[in-house]
C-alpha cells in the first residue's frame, strides 16, 4: 500500500496573490472621454459602454469625437430603415384587410358598397362624421379596412336604418293630439 503524500512545510512567507496590473495608459488616451455632438444630447449609458472600446483602440478624445458623426449617421440610417420597414408592413396589412373585406361573402363583393354606406351611417350616428379624427385614424391605420370593423359598423348602420316594410299601428287619432295632452291627460280636460 502506498502511503499518503505529506506536505512538506516551506520556508518563508506564503506567496501573495498576484494582482493583475492595470493596463498602462496609452499616450493621448484621456482619463475620461469628453464627447459632444452639436445639437444633440448623447446617451450617457451608451457613452459608458463605448469607453472601454475607445480605450482599447487607444483613441484620443479628438479621435473618438471624429467617430460621433459617423455613429450618428449609422443610427439615423438604421432608424430610417426601421421606419420604412414598419410603413411597408402597415401598408401590406391594410391591403390584406381590404382584400379580405372584398372577398367576404357577407359584407364584401357585391355588398361592399352597401356595407360601406351602412358602416358610414353607423359611424355618423356615433358622432364620428366625415372629417372626424376617429375616422381619419381608421383610414390612416388601416383599421377602417378590417372586415370586423366594417361588419360592426355596418350592423350598427342596419340597426339605425329606416324601417321601410314595418307597418305601424295607428291608435285612432291619439297621435293627432298635442304632446302635452298625451303626457298629462288629466290636466287637458
BELZIVEN-V79345 format. One record per pair of residues at least 12 apart in sequence whose ideal C-beta (glycine too) atoms are under 6 Angstrom apart, sorted by sequence separation. I is the first residue (numbers start at 0). GAP is how many residues later the second one is. If there is no record, write none. Layout:
I,GAP + I,GAP
This chain:
32,21 + 28,26 + 33,27 + 32,28 + 28,29 + 34,29 + 34,30 + 122,30 + 29,31 + 32,31 + 36,31 + 118,31 + 121,31 + 25,32 + 27,32 + 118,34 + 121,34 + 114,35 + 118,35 + 121,35 + 124,35 + 117,36 + 120,36 + 118,38 + 114,39 + 117,39 + 120,39 + 117,40 + 103,43 + 106,43 + 100,44 + 106,44 + 100,46 + 97,47 + 99,47 + 106,47 + 93,48 + 96,48 + 92,49 + 96,49 + 100,49 + 93,51
